[in-house]
Amino acid sequence: MGDLPADWNSWREQEDLGAYDERFRRLAAAGLNPHGEADLVASYTPATVLDGGCGTGRVAIELARRGIAVLGVDATPT
């Protein structure tokens, strides 16, 4: 995969991934739809999806919950 850009590493060191995911849980708890990306992808009725740059897997998890086979890949293990 090679080295990631320094600015990515700087951002990643400061970002709390738990807080990132929590933001979307709070949106859902408030009755808002946190799954706009998944809604768009699902509207094409795919059988399978490759989620490139899947991050924490938020969109891939929702697509899988909807019965779509998903493979998520990301350059960083976190």
N, C-alpha and C positions, 0 to 999 in steps of 0.2 A: 504494500500500500504506500510505502514511502512516508516521509515526514509530513506532518500537517503544518499548515502555515502558522507562524508564530502568533498571529492575532487570534487564530482559532484556539490555540493552547491558552492564551491569556484569558479569553472569554470563558473557556471551559473551567479554568481554575477558580473563577469568580461565580459561576452559575451553580445554583443549588437545584439539581434535577428533581429532588423531592418537592421543592416549592413549585417548580414548573408544572409537574403533574398535579399538584394540589390545586393550582389555579383552575384547571379544567374540572376537577371534582367539585370545587366551589360553584362554578358556573352551572353544572348539572344540578347541584343541590338547590340553587336559586331558581330552578325551572327553566334555565336557558339551555340552548342546544350547543354543546361543545364539540359536535361531530360534523361540522360543515365539510371538512375535507372528505370524510368517509361517506357523507351523503352524496357528494359529487361523484366520487369513484363508483359507488354502488348504483348510481343512476344509469351507468353504462351496462349494468348487469354482467360484470365479468365473472368467469368461473375461478380465475386465479389473478393474483396481483403481486407484482414485485414492488415492495416499498423501499426504494433506494434512499438512503439517508434517513432511516427510520427513527433515529434518536432513541427515545425511551420506549418506542413501540406503541405510542398512544393511538395512532391511526390504524396501524396493523391489528392491534388488539380489537378495536371496534369492528373492523372489516371481518375478522375471524368470528367475532360474536354473531355477525350477520350471516355466517355460513359460507363466506368466501375464503378459499385457500390462499394464504398469504405467506410470502417469504420476505422477511425484513433484513436488510443489510445496512451496515453503517461502518464508517472508517475507524470509529473509536469503540473500544469495548464497553465504555460507560454508557 
